[in-house]
Amino acid sequence: MPTTSEIIAALIGVWKIARRDPTAMQGFEFSADAFWRSFAAIIFTIPFYLVFITAEWRMIADAAVSVSNSMAEYALIELLSYGAFWVLYPLAMVGVCRVFSLTGAFAAYITVYNWASVLVAALISLPYVLFSLGIASGEAAAFMILIAFITTLMYRWQIALTVFATTPSIAGAIIGVELVLAFVINLTASVFLGIGA
């Protein structure tokens, strides 16, 4: 497990990347052990993801869309899908890095990407929190979710650009791989979610 100081330094680093601070990379430890420890970031994202799942369940109910699964089953499928992405994305990036000759920065990229997932999870969960508190309507929350999604893509693009020190087009291609993988996983999960069934 990462130490408290490592966690704090990594979170400050990913925040600095969002601000395009040129010193952002100095906050990370880049070693084989740090690479594996970065996967502990999923622990910090799960609470945000649970907020997302429960609020999304309410949104589906408010939209009068039928769901054949119970909320517990729905949450389990969503969590398994989320976990699958954490496993499959690094594997997909192995191939991507080979194609674009970026293998030297692979471990650093995944390390930063994993820690950045905490910031992304907090951002994505915000519209769902506002919906759950009754501050935002379903329509307003849906619009904010779209804005958060676009912001996340821009942030992920900035991460690829910063860590790989590559061109904007290659960073864009990396985001494309992420989107395709997420789409395939979500499509597979939708078979089991039973929405509209």
N, C-alpha and C positions, 0 to 999 in steps of 0.2 A: 504493500500500500504506500502511496506517496505521503510524504510528511506534510504537516500543516504549512510550513514555509514554502514547500514546492507547489502546493495547491494555490496558495495566495499569489506566488510569483507567476504561475501559469495563467491564472485568471486576469491578473493585471496585464500580462503580455497579450492575451487575446483581445482585451479591451483596447490596448494601444494599437493593435492591428486595425481595429474598427475605426480608430481615429487617424490611421495612416501615420502613426508615429514611427520615425526611422529607427528608434531604439527598441522597438517592440520585441524583436527576436532575442534580445539580451536577457529576457526574463525566463527563458526556457532552458531546461537541461536536456541536452541531446546525447543520449547514450542508449545502449540496448536496454538497460533496466528502466530508464525513463520512458522509453517507447512502450514497454509493457505496462508500466504503472499508469500511463495516460488513459488506459482503458477503464481505470477506476472512475473516470469522469462520468461514466454512465450512471453511477450511484447517485450523483448530484442532479442528473437530468430526470430520473424516474419520478420524483415528486411533481415536477412540472408536467411530465407526460401524463401522469394520473389525473391532473387537473384537466388537461386536454381531453382525455378519454371520457371522463364523467360529464364534462360540459358538452362534448360532441353528442353523447348519448341523449342529453336533454334537448339539444337542438333537433336531433332526429325525431324525438317524441313530439316536440312542438310543431314540427313540420308535418305531423300525422303520417310519417313514413313507417311502414311496418318492418319489424325486425324479428326474425324467427329465433334468435338467440337471446338468452338472458343477459343482463348487464355484466355479470361475472364472466360469462363465456365471451362476450364481446370484448371486455377488457383483456382477457387472456390472449385472444387472437391478436389484438392490437399490440400488446406487449411482446409477444413472440415475433411479430413482424418487425418491431423496433429492434429487438435483439438480433434478428437475422441481418438487418442492415449493418449493424455494428460489426458483424462477422464478415459479411460479403463485400462491403465497400473496400476495406483494406486489401482483400484478395483481388478485387477488380483493379485497384490502383497499381498492383504489382505489374500487371500487363500494360496498363496505360503508361507507367513510368518507363517501361522497356521500349515502347513504341516511340516515345518522345525523348528518349535518352535522358531521363530525369531520375534514374535509380539512385544516384548519390544523395538525393534529398528526400527519398521515400520515407524513411523513418522520421525525419524532422517534420515532414508534412502531416503524417498520420498523428504524430504527437500533438502538433498544434491543432489539427482538425478535431481531435477528440476533446481537447480542453475547450475549444471554441463551441462545442456542442452544448455546453452549459449555458453560455450566453445566448445561443440560438434558442434553446428550450425556454429560457426565461422570456425572450421576445415573443415567441410563438404562443406561449401560454397566456400572455397579457389579455388579448381579446376574449379568451375563454373565461378568464377571471372576471372581467367586466360583465360578461354575459351572465355568469353564475351569480354575481352580486345584484343583478337586475339593473345595473347602470347602463348597459348597452343592450339594444334589442337584437334579435337574431340577424336582422338585415345589417345593422350597424356593425355587429361583430364579424359578420361574413366579409364586409368591406375591409375592416381592420386586419383580418386574417390574410386577405389578399395583399395588403400593403406590407405586412410582416413577412409574407412569403417572398415578395420581390426584394425586400431589404435583406433577407437571408441569402438569397442568390447573389446579390451584389457583395455581401460580406464574404461568402464562400469564394467568390471570384477573387476578391482582394487577398484572401489567405493564399490561394494558389499562386497568385502573382507575386506575393511577398516571399513565400517560403521557397518556391522553385526559381525565383528570379527569372521568370520566363516571359514570353510575349502575351499580350492580352488575348490573342486568338487561341493559343494553347491553353491558357487558363480557362477560357470559355469552353473549350472542348472537354476539359476536366469536369466542369459543371454539367455539361451535357451527359457525361457518363454517370454522374451522380443522379441526375434526373431520370435517366432511363432505368437505372437499377431500382430507384425508389418506385417508379411506375410499375415495374414488373412485380416487385414485392407486394405493393398495394393491390395490384390486379389479382395476384394469387390469394391474398388475404380476403379479398371481396367475395371469393367463391365460398368462403367459410363464414363470413360475417352475417349472411342472410338478410341483408338490407333490401327491403322492397319485396321480400319473398312472401 
